[in-house]
Amino acid sequence: MRVNELELRFVGVMRSGGHTVIEWILSLYPREQLCFLDTVAHGAVDPYTSARNVLHMGFPAGVSLDEVRNARKRLLLYSYEDRPSLQQPGRAFLDSVFDPEFEAQRESLIGGSYRRRNVIVLRDPFSCLASRLMFIRERAAKGGTEELDVIAENWKALARRALAQKNAGKGDEQGDIVILYNRWTCDPPYRKKLAGTLAGQYSESRFQEILERSRGRHRAGIRHWLRTKYRMGRLKVARLMAWVARSNMPVLDSEDETFRRWHHLRRDEQFQALFRDGELLELSEELFGDIPGARRFVNRQQPPLQAQELPGTAPAGPEA
């Protein structure tokens, strides 16, 4: 039986802005019955019972999980992240998400759907990996895998999938729906087009409310981090936050500074090491275009050419 009018499988690496985008997607269907399964386990596992949180909207109070599962819904959205505790051991991130065993049991687990789409969210690698690195340092194991090279590979895998679809020229009704977080944040026509692809009701005012709540959560997170890391009192934290707001430090995630916070890690050895992989820059520029300062930063991380590798220079022979 088909119980989902629209089924969205949402995929992104942690710290890509996925939860803010999901909140926006849910807002496109006001006064409808919706269900969001937050961060489900990978593989042939029931998303309803493995989700970290279950959010349902438009249902009566006290409704049971099975009632939500079997009810006719305007939208069922379930999300995947690159958390090792949820992935299948020994499987790459995307192989673990798009598992053939899950596909074989999909309808028995979540019900039939009239429309099914995959949604991929990507944030530029500089902002995404900087935010992830700080998240890991703040929360240790709760920040996901601490293997930064694996995180970068997961980001590249998603970027390659997005570019393959773009280069294949698939239209709005085919393939994955790719949401570029940078552009989604700053470009109203882009958001409006995405809302049309999702057959939702676009509202710029609802988007602004969601973005402001997201920034409020970000500011609250900074306050908590300062208090716990430096054992600051509330008054000292308030004074520091006020100073940051007046300064040029890109920390508060204002509209003009959303994608500049990675500049704080330009001299961080772990962050620098990630960008010795030039493919990150290539994929970033194909998807997001030029990010101010990014190419210069990446070029500085590349090892210097040896004399024998310079163009027009013959390799040095053995000493006589």
N, C-alpha and C positions, 0 to 999 in steps of 0.2 A: 504494500500500500504506500502511495506517495504522501508523505506527511510534510515535506519541506518544499515550499515554493522555490526558494533559492538556497543552495548549500554552498558555503564558501570555506575552503580549506586555506587557512592563512599561515604563511611561512615567512620567518625572518630570523636573523641572528639577534641575540640580546643586544639592547641599547641601540636599536634602529628606529626608535619612535613608534614601534608597533602598537603599543597599548593606546597611545593617543589616536592613531589612525583607526584602530578598532572602535574606540569610543565614537569617532566621527561616523564610521560606517553604520553603527547602530542608530545614530541620530537621524539617518536618512529615512527611517521607517517609523515615524511617530504614530502612536496609538495602534501599533500592530503587535501581534504575538511573535516574540523573538526569543532565541536562546543562544547564549555565548558560552562555549566550553573553553576555559582559559588554560592554555599550556598543557596539552594532553600528551599521554605517553605514545611513543612511536610503535609501529608494528601493528599486528593483528590484535589490538587491545580495544576494549570498549571506551570510546572517548567520553561518554557520559560518566563512567565510574572512575576513570583515570585522571580527569581534569583537576587541576589545582583548585579552581573555583568554577561554580556553575551560576551564571546569571540568566534569569529569565524575566522578560518584560511582557506586560499585557495579560498576564495570567492572574487568576484569583489568589488571594493569600492562602498559604497552607497547601498549595498544589504539590503533589509528589513528583519525584524525578521521573517515574514511569509515565505519569500523566503528561508531563512536558514532552517526553520522548515520543509519545504516540499521538500528540495533538497536532493538528494542522498549523503550521508555522509559516509566517512570511519569510523568516530567515533563520537558518541554523549556521552559525559560524564557529569553527573550532580552530585553535591556533597551535602551531608547533614552534619550539625554540631549540637552539643548540645547547641543551642541557644534557651532559653525559648520563645523569641518573635516569633520564627518560629515553635516551637513544638505545638502539640495539647494539650490544657489544660487538666490536670489530667491524661495524658498518659505518661508512661515510655518512655525513649529515643528511644529504638529499636522498641517498639510497635508503636510509632509515625512515625518512618521512614518507617517501613514495614507495611503500612496501607492497609487493605483489600480493602477499597474504592478506593484507588489509583490504586491498582492492577486491579480492575474491569474496570477502565477508562484509563489505561496506554497507550494503542495504540491510543486512540482518542486524548490524550494529547500530546504525543511525537512521534507518528508514529510507524509503525511496524519495527522490527529489525530481522536480520538474526541470530545474536548471542547476548545473554544478560547475563551479569555476574554482581555479586555484588563484590565490592572491599572494604575490610576492612583494614584500616591502624592503627597500634598500635605502640606506643613508650613506653618504659619501664615506669612504674608508677612513679618512683622517678624523672626522668627528666621531664616527662609530667606534673605531678602535681606541681612540683616546678615552672616550666615555667608558668603554668596557674595561680598559686597564685600570682606571680610577675606581670602578665598581668592584673589581676583583680585590684591589688593595684595601678597600673599605670593608668588604663583606666576606673576604676569603672564599671558602667553599661555596657560600651562597651566591657568589657571583658567577657560578658556572665553572667550566674547565679553566685551569690556570695555564694551559698550554697555548700561548699566544699564537704560535705558528698554526695550530689547528683552527683557532678562531679566524685567522686570516684566510685559511684555505676554505672554510665554510662561507665566508663573505664572497670569495672569488667564485665559488661554485654557483652561488645564487646570481652573481653578476653575469657569469657566462650564460646561464640559462635565460636570463632576461635579454641579453644581447642576441642570443640565437633566435629568440622569437622576433625581436625587432628586425634583424637582418632577413628573416624569412618573410617579413611583410604581413604578418597575421593581423587581421582586423580586430575590432572590438568584440566580435562574437566568437572569436577563436582563441585558443591557447590561454596562457596565464594573463591575469590582470596585474600589470607591474605598476607599483606605486613608488615613485622616487620621492623620498621624504623631503629632501631639500626643496624640490619644486612644489610639492604638495603644500608645504608651509607657506610659500611666498607667492603663489600664482593662482588667483581666483579662477580664471578660465580653465586651468588644468583641473582644479577640484570640481568645477561644474561638469566638465566632460566625464570625469570618473564617476560622478554621481549619476550621470545619464547611462553610462555603461552598466552600473549596478541597478538601474531602474529605480533609483531612490529620489526623495524630495530634497533638493538642494536648498540650503539656507545658510547664507554667509553669517548671519547673527549667531546661529548655533555653532558654527565653526569657531568664531571668535570666543565664545563662552568656553568651549572645550580647550582651546589653546591657552586661555588665561588660567584655567584650572590646572593644566599641565605645568605651566610656568610656576604657579603657586606651589605645586607639589615639589618641583625642582628646588625652589627657594627653601622650602621646609626641609628638604633633604640636606642642603648645604648647612643649614643651621644645626641639624642633628649631628652631622659629620664633624663640624667644628667643636661642638660641645663634647662629643665623645672622644675625639682624637686629642684635643688640646685641653680638655677638662675646663672649658671656659664657662663662666656663669652666663645667664640669659642677658644681662646688661652688656657684658663685653661682646657677646655675639651680635646683639642688636647694633652696637656701635660699629663693629667691623663690617656688618652687612650694609650699613648706611654709607660707610666710607667706600666700599666696593661699588655701590650704586652710583656714587659720584665720580669714581675713578674711570680709567680706560680699561680696567681689567675685564675681559670678556667672560664673566662667570655667571651672570644672572640670566643669561639666555633671553635677552631682549630680541626684538625683531632683527636688528642689524647685527647682532652678535651670535646668533644661533649656531653658526658654523665656523666660529673662530676660536672656540675654547681649546681646540687642539694645539694652538700656538703655545700654550703653557707647557706642553710636553716636548717642544722642539729639541730640548737639550737632555731629555730623558733617554738613557741608554736602551732600555727595553723598547720604548716607542720607536726610537731610531732604527733598531735592528729589524723591526717589522717591515720597514720600507727599503731595505736592501733588496727586496723583491720588487723589481721594476714593473711586474705585471699589475700590481695594485694600482699604480698610477695610470697605466694604459687603460685598464678597465674603467677606472674612475673618470678619465677624460672622455671616454666613449659614451658613458652614461650621463655624467653631470657637467661635462664641459670643463673649462678652466676654473680651478679654485685658486684664488689669489695666494701666492706663496708656496703652493703645493709642489710645483715642478722644481723650484729651486731647492726646497727642502729634500726631496727625493734624490736629486742629483748629488747632493752633499753626502748622501749615505752610500753611494756606489763606490766600490773599491777602485783606487786609481789604476789605470792601465799600466802594465809593465812595458818596458821599452820595446820588447820584441812584439808586443801586441799593437803598437801604434801603427796607423795606416802608413804604408810606404816604407816601413822599417823591417829589414830582414832579421830573423832571429839570430841572436849572437851564437857563434860557434864555440867549440871547446878551446880552452886556453892552450897556447903552444907549450 
